[in-house]
Amino acid sequence: MFGTDRRVLALALARMADAVGNSFLIVVLPVYIASGTVSGSTFGLAEAMVTGIVLSLFGFLNSFTQPFAGRISDRTGKRKLFILLGLAILTATNIAYAFAGSYLSLVAIRALQGVGVAFTIPCTIALVNELATSDNRGGNMGIFNTFRLLGFGLGPIAAGSVVDGGPYTLAGIQLSGFDAAFYFAAVGAFVSYLLVTLLVSDPEQTQASAGEEFDLSLRDSEGGLDPVFTLGLTTLFLAISIALLATIEPTINDRLDQGKTWFGLQFAAFVLAQVALQAPVGRASDRFGRRPFIIVGMVILVPATFVQGFVDTSIQMLVARLLQGVAGALVFAPALALAGDLAREGQSGTQLSILTMAFGLGTAIGPLASGFLVRYGFEMPFEFGATLAALGAVLVYTQVEETVAVGADGEAETDSRLTPQD
């Protein structure tokens, strides 16, 4: 497909399968906690706060662990091993939810999941980077992200139906709707495990270059910001901007006089735009350069985010979210490809984990920011997000150089590329 290595396609399909399961839990866990099935001490906190801790703990532990996981995989040269370790943990913990009877056990399971997934994400992205060439890295990142987002979008759609359709009888054993959802998520992770086991292998150059010394820098040799660190900041700002919507759903629905269906469409519009555009944008960045797409995407993100604070109708919000999706598609794959171009041999895990960590942190910070800022006016969260988007555009324009040498005809010169700093 599109000249993509079969191992990259296998990784993309594996990521889609476990993304379906992971996104299941985003919908199922809050309902599961509220159902009364879970009991025990809440540590003196309200149930809603415990639910928030269970959901956010995954994101924070996952994000902060990723650079360490990426570094370990760089030192050992064993990407596949750590991907499988993470997927095995994810499979086991998804099953464990069905037996969790206390709030403390839910917190422990979700924390362990966060650490497990922290191994799969940077190691998978690093492996995609190493299996690609300089001529198709953007396209490969686009294909990978397309399948990942497709899985993330399909999960919540199916989750509610699985829970509401229970109880089920399987081989004479009765399962509640919640149990079925947890087992479904476990199956998704296990399918990913099988795909990686059977179809993926570490490239030889990864093993050969393992163990090199590496110091992650915030500044470059000329006194500016390190380009990979800059791309990480930009990814953080992007993720915060697109995640502002989730926490203030009731406020948005009241303001626009709309129901949950409209909000669901608006929330999904971003993902749909991503699925449609990630692959073609990634391939285009291989031909015309990475940096222009990232800058244009962040520039589009400014009005697309800002206007959400002032829309009057549901359709206007839907259009704004679609524009945010276009902006995200212009940034995601080219940014990962550019960081991959800059990654020194055997250090993809560490360097690319900066971007994946930043995205995870952004999706955790965004809802917290909107929940805090909305008290000062409905438009405040979106003005904050637009400001971050503008800052991201300026940072990329001033601190990041192109890695694809574009010829006079406007297309990449495949034999002449800028090389990473030694």
C-alpha positions as CSV (number, residue, x, y, z in Angstrom):
1,M,0.0,0.0,0.0
2,F,1.5,3.3,-1.2
3,G,5.0,1.6,-1.3
4,T,4.9,1.0,2.5
5,D,7.0,-1.7,4.1
6,R,4.7,-4.7,5.1
7,R,6.2,-4.4,8.6
8,V,5.0,-0.8,8.9
9,L,1.5,-1.9,7.7
10,A,1.6,-4.7,10.4
11,L,2.6,-2.1,13.0
12,A,-0.2,0.2,11.8
13,L,-2.8,-2.6,12.0
14,A,-1.5,-3.6,15.4
15,R,-1.8,0.0,16.6
16,M,-5.3,0.2,15.3
17,A,-6.3,-3.0,17.1
18,D,-5.0,-1.8,20.5
19,A,-6.3,1.7,19.9
20,V,-9.8,0.3,19.6
21,G,-9.4,-1.4,22.9
22,N,-7.9,1.6,24.6
23,S,-10.5,4.0,23.4
24,F,-13.2,1.5,24.6
25,L,-12.0,2.2,28.2
26,I,-12.4,6.0,27.8
27,V,-16.1,5.4,27.5
28,V,-16.6,2.3,29.6
29,L,-14.6,3.2,32.8
30,P,-16.5,6.2,33.9
31,V,-19.8,4.3,33.4
32,Y,-18.4,1.3,35.2
33,I,-17.4,3.3,38.2
34,A,-20.7,5.1,38.3
35,S,-22.6,1.8,38.1
36,G,-21.9,0.9,41.7
37,T,-20.0,-2.2,40.8
38,V,-16.9,-0.8,42.4
39,S,-16.8,-0.3,46.1
40,G,-14.3,0.4,48.9
41,S,-12.5,3.5,50.1
42,T,-12.4,6.6,47.8
43,F,-9.5,8.1,49.9
44,G,-11.8,10.8,51.1
45,L,-12.5,12.0,47.6
46,A,-15.7,12.3,45.7
47,E,-16.5,9.6,43.2
48,A,-16.2,12.0,40.3
49,M,-12.7,12.9,41.4
50,V,-11.6,9.3,41.7
51,T,-12.9,8.8,38.1
52,G,-10.8,11.7,37.0
53,I,-7.7,10.3,38.7
54,V,-8.3,6.8,37.1
55,L,-8.6,8.3,33.6
56,S,-5.8,10.9,33.9
57,L,-3.3,8.7,35.7
58,F,-2.9,6.6,32.5
59,G,-2.1,9.7,30.4
60,F,0.4,11.2,32.8
61,L,2.3,8.0,33.7
62,N,2.3,7.0,30.0
63,S,3.7,10.3,28.9
64,F,6.4,10.7,31.5
65,T,7.6,7.1,31.1
66,Q,7.9,7.2,27.3
67,P,11.4,8.9,27.1
68,F,12.8,6.3,29.5
69,A,11.2,3.4,27.5
70,G,12.5,4.9,24.3
71,R,16.0,5.3,25.7
72,I,16.0,1.7,27.0
73,S,15.0,0.4,23.6
74,D,17.8,2.5,22.0
75,R,20.4,1.1,24.3
76,T,19.3,-2.5,23.8
77,G,18.3,-2.3,20.1
78,K,15.2,-4.4,21.0
79,R,12.2,-2.5,19.7
80,K,10.0,-5.6,19.1
81,L,10.7,-7.0,22.5
82,F,9.5,-3.9,24.3
83,I,6.5,-3.5,22.0
84,L,5.4,-7.1,22.9
85,L,6.1,-6.5,26.6
86,G,3.8,-3.4,26.5
87,L,1.1,-5.3,24.6
88,A,1.2,-8.2,27.0
89,I,0.8,-5.9,30.0
90,L,-2.1,-4.2,28.2
91,T,-3.8,-7.5,27.5
92,A,-3.5,-8.7,31.1
93,T,-4.7,-5.4,32.6
94,N,-7.7,-5.2,30.3
95,I,-8.8,-8.6,31.6
96,A,-8.0,-7.5,35.2
97,Y,-10.7,-4.8,35.1
98,A,-13.4,-7.5,35.1
99,F,-12.1,-8.6,38.5
100,A,-11.5,-5.2,40.0
101,G,-13.8,-4.7,42.9
102,S,-12.3,-1.6,44.6
103,Y,-11.3,1.9,43.6
104,L,-7.7,1.2,44.7
105,S,-7.5,-1.8,42.3
106,L,-8.8,0.4,39.5
107,V,-6.1,2.9,40.2
108,A,-3.4,0.2,40.3
109,I,-4.5,-1.4,37.1
110,R,-4.8,1.9,35.2
111,A,-1.3,3.0,36.4
112,L,0.2,-0.4,35.3
113,Q,-1.5,0.1,31.9
114,G,0.0,3.6,31.5
115,V,3.5,2.1,32.1
116,G,2.9,-0.8,29.7
117,V,1.6,1.4,26.9
118,A,4.6,3.7,27.4
119,F,6.8,0.9,26.0
120,T,4.6,0.3,22.9
121,I,4.2,3.9,21.7
122,P,7.8,5.2,21.4
123,C,9.2,1.8,20.4
124,T,6.6,1.5,17.7
125,I,7.2,5.0,16.3
126,A,10.9,4.4,16.4
127,L,10.5,1.1,14.5
128,V,8.3,2.8,11.9
129,N,11.0,5.5,11.5
130,E,13.8,2.9,11.1
131,L,11.9,0.8,8.6
132,A,11.3,3.9,6.5
133,T,13.7,5.6,4.1
134,S,14.2,9.3,3.8
135,D,12.1,9.2,0.6
136,N,9.0,7.7,2.2
137,R,9.2,8.5,5.9
138,G,6.4,11.0,5.8
139,G,4.1,8.6,4.0
140,N,4.8,5.8,6.4
141,M,4.1,8.1,9.4
142,G,0.9,9.2,7.7
143,I,-0.2,5.6,7.1
144,F,0.6,4.6,10.7
145,N,-1.3,7.6,12.2
146,T,-4.3,6.9,9.9
147,F,-4.8,3.4,11.2
148,R,-4.1,4.5,14.8
149,L,-6.7,7.3,14.6
150,L,-9.2,5.0,12.9
151,G,-9.0,2.6,15.7
152,F,-9.3,5.4,18.3
153,G,-12.4,6.7,16.5
154,L,-14.1,3.3,16.2
155,G,-13.6,2.3,19.8
156,P,-16.0,4.8,21.5
157,I,-18.7,4.1,18.8
158,A,-18.7,0.4,19.6
159,A,-18.2,0.7,23.3
160,G,-21.6,1.9,24.3
161,S,-23.3,-0.7,22.2
162,V,-21.3,-3.5,23.8
163,V,-22.1,-2.3,27.3
164,D,-25.8,-1.7,26.6
165,G,-26.2,-5.0,24.8
166,G,-25.2,-7.1,27.8
167,P,-25.5,-9.5,29.5
168,Y,-24.1,-12.1,27.0
169,T,-23.7,-15.9,27.2
170,L,-20.5,-17.3,25.8
171,A,-19.8,-21.0,26.0
172,G,-22.3,-21.3,28.8
173,I,-20.7,-18.4,30.8
174,Q,-22.7,-15.3,31.4
175,L,-20.9,-12.0,30.9
176,S,-22.2,-8.5,31.9
177,G,-21.9,-5.7,29.3
178,F,-18.9,-4.3,31.3
179,D,-17.1,-7.7,31.3
180,A,-17.7,-8.1,27.6
181,A,-16.2,-4.6,27.0
182,F,-13.1,-5.4,29.0
183,Y,-12.6,-8.7,27.3
184,F,-13.1,-7.0,23.9
185,A,-10.4,-4.5,24.8
186,A,-8.1,-7.4,25.8
187,V,-8.8,-9.2,22.5
188,G,-7.7,-6.0,20.7
189,A,-4.4,-5.9,22.5
190,F,-3.9,-9.6,22.0
191,V,-4.5,-9.3,18.2
192,S,-1.9,-6.6,18.2
193,Y,0.5,-8.9,20.0
194,L,0.0,-11.6,17.4
195,L,0.5,-9.2,14.5
196,V,3.7,-7.9,15.9
197,T,5.0,-11.4,16.8
198,L,4.3,-12.9,13.4
199,L,5.0,-10.0,11.0
200,V,7.5,-7.6,12.6
201,S,11.2,-7.8,13.1
202,D,13.9,-5.4,14.2
203,P,15.9,-4.0,11.3
204,E,19.6,-4.9,11.5
205,Q,20.8,-1.3,11.7
206,T,18.9,-0.9,15.0
207,Q,20.7,-3.7,16.7
208,A,24.0,-2.7,15.2
209,S,23.9,0.9,16.6
210,A,22.4,0.1,20.0
211,G,24.2,1.4,23.1
212,E,25.6,4.7,21.7
213,E,25.8,7.6,24.1
214,F,23.1,10.2,23.8
215,D,22.3,13.4,25.7
216,L,19.0,15.0,24.9
217,S,19.4,18.7,24.4
218,L,17.0,21.7,24.8
219,R,19.4,24.0,22.9
220,D,21.2,23.6,19.6
221,S,24.9,24.4,18.9
222,E,24.0,27.9,17.8
223,G,22.1,28.9,21.0
224,G,18.6,28.4,19.7
225,L,16.1,25.7,20.7
226,D,16.9,22.1,19.7
227,P,14.7,21.3,16.7
228,V,13.3,18.1,18.1
229,F,12.5,19.8,21.4
230,T,10.8,22.6,19.4
231,L,8.7,20.0,17.5
232,G,7.8,18.5,20.9
233,L,6.6,21.9,22.2
234,T,4.6,22.4,19.0
235,T,3.0,19.0,19.4
236,L,2.2,19.8,23.0
237,F,0.4,23.1,22.0
238,L,-1.5,21.3,19.2
239,A,-2.7,18.6,21.5
240,I,-3.8,21.1,24.2
241,S,-5.8,23.0,21.6
242,I,-7.7,20.0,20.2
243,A,-8.4,18.6,23.7
244,L,-10.1,21.7,25.1
245,L,-13.6,20.5,24.1
246,A,-14.0,17.3,26.2
247,T,-14.3,18.8,29.7
248,I,-16.8,21.5,28.8
249,E,-19.3,19.4,26.9
250,P,-22.3,20.4,29.0
251,T,-21.4,24.1,28.6
252,I,-21.1,23.8,24.9
253,N,-24.4,21.9,24.5
254,D,-26.2,24.5,26.6
255,R,-24.7,27.4,24.6
256,L,-25.5,25.9,21.2
257,D,-28.8,24.4,22.4
258,Q,-27.8,21.0,21.1
259,G,-27.9,17.4,22.3
260,K,-25.2,14.8,22.8
261,T,-25.4,13.6,19.3
262,W,-24.3,16.9,17.9
263,F,-21.4,17.0,20.3
264,G,-20.4,13.5,19.4
265,L,-20.3,14.6,15.7
266,Q,-18.2,17.7,16.5
267,F,-15.8,15.6,18.6
268,A,-15.4,13.0,15.9
269,A,-15.0,15.6,13.1
270,F,-11.4,16.1,14.1
271,V,-10.6,12.4,13.9
272,L,-12.4,12.0,10.5
273,A,-10.4,14.8,9.0
274,Q,-7.2,13.2,10.3
275,V,-8.1,9.8,8.9
276,A,-8.8,11.3,5.5
277,L,-5.7,13.5,5.3
278,Q,-2.8,11.9,7.3
279,A,-1.5,9.6,4.5
280,P,-1.7,12.1,1.6
281,V,-0.1,14.8,3.7
282,G,2.6,12.5,4.8
283,R,3.4,11.5,1.2
284,A,3.3,15.1,0.1
285,S,5.9,16.0,2.8
286,D,8.3,13.5,1.3
287,R,8.1,15.4,-2.0
288,F,7.8,19.0,-1.0
289,G,9.4,19.2,2.4
290,R,8.1,18.8,6.0
291,R,8.5,22.3,7.5
292,P,5.9,24.2,5.3
293,F,3.2,21.7,6.2
294,I,3.8,22.1,9.9
295,I,3.8,25.9,9.8
296,V,0.7,26.1,7.6
297,G,-1.0,23.6,9.9
298,M,-0.3,25.6,13.1
299,V,-1.3,28.8,11.3
300,I,-4.7,27.2,10.4
301,L,-5.0,26.0,14.0
302,V,-5.1,29.6,15.3
303,P,-8.5,30.7,13.8
304,A,-9.9,27.2,13.9
305,T,-9.4,27.1,17.7
306,F,-10.2,30.8,18.4
307,V,-13.5,30.8,16.6
308,Q,-14.9,28.0,18.7
309,G,-15.2,30.5,21.6
310,F,-17.6,32.6,19.5
311,V,-19.7,30.2,17.4
312,D,-23.5,30.4,17.6
313,T,-24.6,27.2,15.9
314,S,-23.8,23.5,16.0
315,I,-22.8,23.6,12.3
316,Q,-20.3,26.4,12.9
317,M,-18.7,24.3,15.7
318,L,-18.6,21.3,13.4
319,V,-16.9,23.3,10.7
320,A,-14.4,24.6,13.2
321,R,-13.6,21.1,14.4
322,L,-13.1,19.9,10.8
323,L,-10.6,22.8,10.3
324,Q,-8.8,21.7,13.4
325,G,-8.6,18.2,12.0
326,V,-7.1,19.6,8.8
327,A,-4.6,21.6,10.8
328,G,-3.7,18.5,12.9
329,A,-3.2,16.4,9.7
330,L,-0.8,19.0,8.3
331,V,1.3,18.8,11.5
332,F,1.3,15.2,12.8
333,A,3.0,13.1,10.1
334,P,5.4,15.8,8.8
335,A,6.5,16.6,12.4
336,L,7.2,12.9,13.2
337,A,9.0,12.5,9.8
338,L,11.1,15.6,10.4
339,A,12.1,14.4,13.9
340,G,12.9,11.0,12.4
341,D,15.1,12.7,9.8
342,L,17.0,14.4,12.5
343,A,17.3,11.4,14.8
344,R,20.8,10.0,15.0
345,E,21.3,6.3,14.2
346,G,20.1,4.1,17.0
347,Q,18.4,7.0,18.9
348,S,15.0,7.1,17.3
349,G,13.3,5.8,20.4
350,T,14.6,8.6,22.7
351,Q,14.1,11.5,20.2
352,L,10.7,10.5,18.8
353,S,9.4,9.9,22.4
354,I,9.7,13.6,22.9
355,L,6.9,14.1,20.4
356,T,4.7,11.2,21.6
357,M,5.2,12.3,25.2
358,A,4.2,15.8,24.3
359,F,1.0,14.7,22.6
360,G,0.0,12.6,25.5
361,L,0.6,15.4,28.0
362,G,-1.3,17.8,25.7
363,T,-4.4,15.6,25.7
364,A,-4.2,15.4,29.5
365,I,-3.6,19.2,30.0
366,G,-6.1,20.4,27.5
367,P,-9.2,19.2,29.4
368,L,-7.8,20.5,32.7
369,A,-7.1,23.9,31.2
370,S,-10.6,24.3,29.7
371,G,-12.2,23.3,32.9
372,F,-10.3,25.9,34.8
373,L,-10.5,28.7,32.2
374,V,-14.2,28.4,31.3
375,R,-15.1,30.0,34.6
376,Y,-13.7,33.3,33.2
377,G,-15.8,33.2,30.1
378,F,-16.8,30.6,27.5
379,E,-14.3,32.1,25.0
380,M,-11.3,31.9,27.3
381,P,-10.2,28.3,26.8
382,F,-10.2,28.8,23.0
383,E,-8.3,32.1,23.2
384,F,-5.7,30.3,25.2
385,G,-5.5,27.4,22.7
386,A,-5.2,29.8,19.8
387,T,-2.4,31.7,21.5
388,L,-0.5,28.4,22.0
389,A,-1.1,27.5,18.3
390,A,0.3,30.9,17.2
391,L,3.4,30.4,19.5
392,G,3.9,27.0,18.0
393,A,3.9,28.4,14.4
394,V,6.5,31.0,15.4
395,L,8.7,28.5,17.1
396,V,8.8,26.2,14.1
397,Y,9.3,29.1,11.7
398,T,12.3,30.4,13.7
399,Q,13.8,27.3,15.3
400,V,13.4,24.4,12.8
401,E,15.1,24.0,9.5
402,E,13.9,21.8,6.6
403,T,15.4,18.3,6.3
404,V,14.2,17.7,2.7
405,A,16.3,19.3,0.0
406,V,13.7,20.6,-2.5
407,G,14.9,21.2,-6.1
408,A,14.0,24.0,-8.5
409,D,10.9,22.0,-9.7
410,G,9.5,22.2,-6.2
411,E,10.0,18.5,-5.5
412,A,12.5,16.6,-3.2
413,E,15.9,15.8,-4.5
414,T,16.2,12.3,-3.3
415,D,20.0,12.2,-3.4
416,S,20.6,15.5,-1.6
417,R,19.3,15.9,1.9
418,L,20.3,17.8,4.9
419,T,21.9,15.5,7.4
420,P,21.4,15.5,11.2
421,Q,24.0,17.2,13.4
422,D,26.7,14.8,14.6
